[in-house]
Amino acid sequence: MKKLIGHWLKHLDNLLENALEEALQGTTRREWQVLNAAAHDSTAPMPFTGVDEAVERLIARGWLADGKLTDEGRAAHARIAEQVGRFRQKATEGVSPQEYQVTIDVLRRMSANLTK
């Protein structure tokens, strides 16, 4: 039997989560998102939960102080960003930029259909 989109979405999501966890080198996904936002001086609100806890953990690690990256935080960001880049490259290997954009557009439209 042919597997449908729901199967492949869940399967890919699990694979992405596991590979990203490995790429983050002991940093949580939320910590990475906060660290990356701080590295880019973003002050935009983050549309998910767990931000305050991630900020607290980054402060405890000495990576964040007064909403800014410390020297140690910049070094950690650079190291993790390199790993995340390799993760993204591996995940999209053999997929053209056009195919990637079409996939994103189809998933966005399907999501919109189900939220109407």
C-alpha positions as CSV (number, residue, x, y, z in Angstrom):
1,M,0.0,0.0,0.0
2,K,1.2,3.5,-0.8
3,K,1.8,5.7,2.2
4,L,0.0,9.0,2.2
5,I,1.2,12.5,3.1
6,G,0.3,12.1,6.8
7,H,2.7,9.2,7.1
8,W,5.6,11.0,5.4
9,L,5.0,14.2,7.4
10,K,5.1,12.4,10.7
11,H,8.1,10.3,9.6
12,L,10.0,13.3,8.4
13,D,9.1,15.3,11.5
14,N,10.5,12.5,13.8
15,L,13.7,12.3,11.7
16,L,14.1,16.1,11.7
17,E,13.6,16.3,15.4
18,N,16.2,13.5,16.1
19,A,18.8,14.9,13.7
20,L,18.3,18.5,15.0
21,E,18.7,17.3,18.6
22,E,22.0,15.8,17.6
23,A,23.1,18.9,15.7
24,L,22.3,21.1,18.7
25,Q,25.0,19.4,20.8
26,G,23.0,19.3,24.0
27,T,21.2,22.6,23.5
28,T,17.4,22.5,23.2
29,R,15.6,23.7,20.2
30,R,14.1,26.6,22.2
31,E,17.6,27.6,23.4
32,W,18.9,27.5,19.9
33,Q,16.0,29.7,18.7
34,V,16.7,32.2,21.4
35,L,20.4,32.1,20.9
36,N,20.0,32.6,17.2
37,A,17.6,35.5,17.6
38,A,20.0,37.1,20.0
39,A,22.9,36.6,17.6
40,H,20.9,38.5,14.9
41,D,19.7,41.2,17.4
42,S,16.1,40.2,16.8
43,T,13.6,41.8,19.2
44,A,10.6,40.3,17.5
45,P,8.4,38.2,19.8
46,M,8.8,34.5,19.5
47,P,5.6,32.7,18.6
48,F,6.0,29.7,20.9
49,T,6.1,28.7,24.5
50,G,9.2,28.0,26.6
51,V,11.1,31.1,25.7
52,D,11.5,32.4,29.3
53,E,12.8,29.0,30.4
54,A,15.3,28.9,27.5
55,V,16.5,32.4,28.3
56,E,17.0,31.4,31.9
57,R,19.1,28.4,30.9
58,L,21.2,30.4,28.5
59,I,21.9,33.0,31.2
60,A,22.8,30.1,33.6
61,R,25.3,28.8,30.9
62,G,26.8,32.2,30.6
63,W,25.8,32.6,27.0
64,L,23.3,35.4,27.5
65,A,23.4,38.6,29.7
66,D,21.0,41.5,29.5
67,G,19.4,40.1,26.4
68,K,22.8,40.0,24.5
69,L,25.2,37.2,23.7
70,T,28.3,37.0,25.8
71,D,31.6,36.1,24.2
72,E,31.0,32.5,25.3
73,G,27.5,32.8,23.8
74,R,28.9,34.0,20.4
75,A,31.3,31.1,20.3
76,A,28.5,28.7,21.2
77,H,26.3,30.2,18.5
78,A,29.0,29.9,15.8
79,R,29.7,26.3,16.7
80,I,26.1,25.3,16.8
81,A,25.2,27.3,13.7
82,E,27.8,25.3,11.8
83,Q,26.2,22.1,12.9
84,V,22.7,23.3,12.1
85,G,23.9,24.3,8.7
86,R,25.2,20.8,8.1
87,F,21.9,19.4,9.3
88,R,19.9,21.6,6.9
89,Q,22.2,20.7,4.0
90,K,21.9,17.0,4.7
91,A,18.1,17.2,5.0
92,T,17.7,19.0,1.7
93,E,20.4,17.0,-0.2
94,G,19.1,16.2,-3.7
95,V,16.3,18.7,-3.4
96,S,16.5,21.7,-5.7
97,P,15.7,25.2,-4.3
98,Q,12.6,25.2,-6.5
99,E,11.4,21.8,-5.3
100,Y,11.9,23.0,-1.7
101,Q,9.9,26.1,-2.3
102,V,7.1,24.2,-4.0
103,T,7.0,21.8,-1.1
104,I,6.8,24.7,1.4
105,D,4.0,26.3,-0.7
106,V,2.0,23.1,-0.9
107,L,2.2,22.5,2.8
108,R,1.3,26.1,3.6
109,R,-1.8,25.9,1.4
110,M,-2.8,22.5,2.9
111,S,-2.4,24.0,6.4
112,A,-4.5,27.0,5.4
113,N,-7.2,24.8,4.0
114,L,-7.6,23.0,7.3
115,T,-7.7,26.2,9.4
116,K,-10.6,27.7,7.4
